[in-house]
Amino acid sequence: MNAFLFAGMHIANRLSFKKKFSLLAFVTLLPLIFGAAIIVMQQKEAVNLLNDE
Protein backbone atom coordinates (compact mmCIF):
# COMPACT_ATOMS: atom_id res chain seq x y z
CA MET A 1 0.00 0.00 0.00
CA ASN A 2 2.82 2.39 0.87
CA ALA A 3 4.53 1.63 -2.44
CA PHE A 4 1.34 2.53 -4.30
CA LEU A 5 0.97 5.82 -2.42
CA PHE A 6 4.66 6.62 -2.84
CA ALA A 7 4.43 6.06 -6.61
CA GLY A 8 1.34 8.30 -6.80
CA MET A 9 2.98 11.06 -4.79
CA HIS A 10 6.11 10.82 -6.94
CA ILE A 11 4.06 11.22 -10.11
CA ALA A 12 2.02 14.08 -8.59
CA ASN A 13 5.20 15.93 -7.58
CA ARG A 14 6.45 15.79 -11.15
CA LEU A 15 3.27 17.36 -12.57
CA SER A 16 2.82 21.10 -12.88
CA PHE A 17 -0.04 22.83 -11.07
CA LYS A 18 -2.00 23.20 -14.29
CA LYS A 19 -1.77 19.48 -15.05
CA LYS A 20 -2.68 18.54 -11.46
CA PHE A 21 -5.73 20.79 -11.61
CA SER A 22 -6.76 19.38 -14.99
CA LEU A 23 -6.40 15.81 -13.75
CA LEU A 24 -8.45 16.55 -10.63
CA ALA A 25 -11.16 18.23 -12.72
CA PHE A 26 -11.27 15.28 -15.13
CA VAL A 27 -11.48 12.71 -12.32
CA THR A 28 -14.25 14.71 -10.62
CA LEU A 29 -16.34 15.60 -13.66
CA LEU A 30 -16.23 12.26 -15.45
CA PRO A 31 -18.41 10.36 -12.92
CA LEU A 32 -20.76 13.35 -12.69
CA ILE A 33 -21.25 13.36 -16.45
CA PHE A 34 -21.94 9.61 -16.53
CA GLY A 35 -24.36 9.90 -13.61
CA ALA A 36 -26.22 12.76 -15.25
CA ALA A 37 -26.46 10.81 -18.52
CA ILE A 38 -27.94 7.81 -16.71
CA ILE A 39 -30.52 10.00 -14.96
CA VAL A 40 -31.48 11.66 -18.25
CA MET A 41 -31.89 8.26 -19.95
CA GLN A 42 -34.08 6.99 -17.10
CA GLN A 43 -36.26 10.08 -17.24
CA LYS A 44 -36.56 9.76 -21.01
CA GLU A 45 -37.70 6.13 -20.63
CA ALA A 46 -40.28 7.21 -18.03
CA VAL A 47 -41.64 9.92 -20.35
CA ASN A 48 -41.82 7.47 -23.25
CA LEU A 49 -43.68 4.98 -21.04
CA LEU A 50 -46.22 7.65 -20.08
CA ASN A 51 -46.65 8.68 -23.72
CA ASP A 52 -47.33 5.07 -24.70
CA GLU A 53 -50.07 4.79 -22.07
C-alpha positions in Angstrom: 0.0 0.0 0.0 2.8 2.4 0.9 4.5 1.6 -2.4 1.3 2.5 -4.3 1.0 5.8 -2.4 4.7 6.6 -2.8 4.4 6.1 -6.6 1.3 8.3 -6.8 3.0 11.1 -4.8 6.1 10.8 -6.9 4.1 11.2 -10.1 2.0 14.1 -8.6 5.2 15.9 -7.6 6.4 15.8 -11.2 3.3 17.4 -12.6 2.8 21.1 -12.9 0.0 22.8 -11.1 -2.0 23.2 -14.3 -1.8 19.5 -15.0 -2.7 18.5 -11.5 -5.7 20.8 -11.6 -6.8 19.4 -15.0 -6.4 15.8 -13.7 -8.4 16.6 -10.6 -11.2 18.2 -12.7 -11.3 15.3 -15.1 -11.5 12.7 -12.3 -14.2 14.7 -10.6 -16.3 15.6 -13.7 -16.2 12.3 -15.5 -18.4 10.4 -12.9 -20.8 13.4 -12.7 -21.2 13.4 -16.5 -21.9 9.6 -16.5 -24.4 9.9 -13.6 -26.2 12.8 -15.2 -26.5 10.8 -18.5 -27.9 7.8 -16.7 -30.5 10.0 -15.0 -31.5 11.7 -18.2 -31.9 8.3 -20.0 -34.1 7.0 -17.1 -36.3 10.1 -17.2 -36.6 9.8 -21.0 -37.7 6.1 -20.6 -40.3 7.2 -18.0 -41.6 9.9 -20.4 -41.8 7.5 -23.3 -43.7 5.0 -21.0 -46.2 7.7 -20.1 -46.6 8.7 -23.7 -47.3 5.1 -24.7 -50.1 4.8 -22.1 
